[in-house]
Amino acid sequence: MNVRASKPLAKAIVARREIQRHLEFLTRQITARAGTQTTTVKAWRRARRRSGRRTCHQELVDRLTFERWVELDMIHRKLAMQESVIGEPQHCDKRPLHHPAT
């Protein structure tokens, strides 16, 4: 493997890990916020003694995800770009180094 090519590849791998961590952080944040809101909604309903449409946890997760779709989409695009950058040198390594004489 070319030493010069390995340095940018290492940087791309580190960048991909950071992007994945950020995406996982956002997912955890959305899930936690939905859990908090679910608890709040349940307590509010008990206090008011009203029967109404129940908002389940998954609906809140979906709503919060939709509210942050621009940020999530941007991170998914960055991750896809990093995957393609990391995949390019691997495809280059599969080419034969020496061509047989004809």
N, C-alpha and C positions, 0 to 999 in steps of 0.2 A: 504494500500500500504506500502511496506517495505521502511523505511526511507533511508536505505543504497542504495537501488536500485533507489531512486528518485534523488539522487545527480548525478550519472552518466547520468541519463536520462535528467536532467536539462542541464548538460554540452553538451550532444548530441543535444538537441534542440537549444542551443545557437550556436553551431558549424554549424548546418544546416542553421540557419538564416544568419550567416556570409557568408556561401557558396552561398546562394541564392542572397544575396546582391552583392557579387562579380560577379555572373553570370549576374545579372541585369545591373551592372556597365559596363561589357564588351559589353552587347547588346546595351546599350545607346551609348557607345563609337564607336562601329562599325557603328551604324546608323548615328551618327553625322559626322563621318569621310566620310561616303558615301555621305551625303548631301553636305559637303564642296567640295568633288571631283566632284559631279554633277554640282555644280555652276561653278567650275573652267573649266570643260569640255565645258559647255555651253558658257562661256565667250571666251574661246580659239577658239571655232568654229565660233563665231560671228566675232572675229578679223581676222580670216583666210579666211572667206567667202567660206568655202569648204562644200560641201555636202558629207556626209559619213555616216557610220553606227552610229546610235545614241545609246549612252550608257545610259540606264535609271537607275534610282536610285536603283531599286531592283537588277539589275545585279551587281552594285557596292557593295551592301550589301552582295550578295552571294559570290562575289570574296573575300571581306575582311573576311567574315566568314570562307571561305575555307582556307585563309592564316593563320588563328588562330585556325584551327580545333583541333590541339593537345591540346592547352590550354583549349578550350571549352569542349572537350571530357573528359579531366582530371577532370574538375569541375563537369560535369554531373555524372561521376563515383563516385566522393566524395559525391555528393548529394544523389545518389542512396544508397550508403553505409550508410549514416546518416539516411535515411528513413527506412532502414532495421533495424538499431540499435534501432531507436525509436519505430518501430513496434513490436519488440520482447517482451518488457515488457507488452505491451498491450495484446498480445496473452497469455502471462503467467497469466495475471490478470483474464482471462476468465475461467481458470480452476477452478473447485470447490475446496474450501478449505478443506471441510470434505467429506470423502467418506462414503456412506451409508453402514451400517453393513450388511453383508450377512449371 
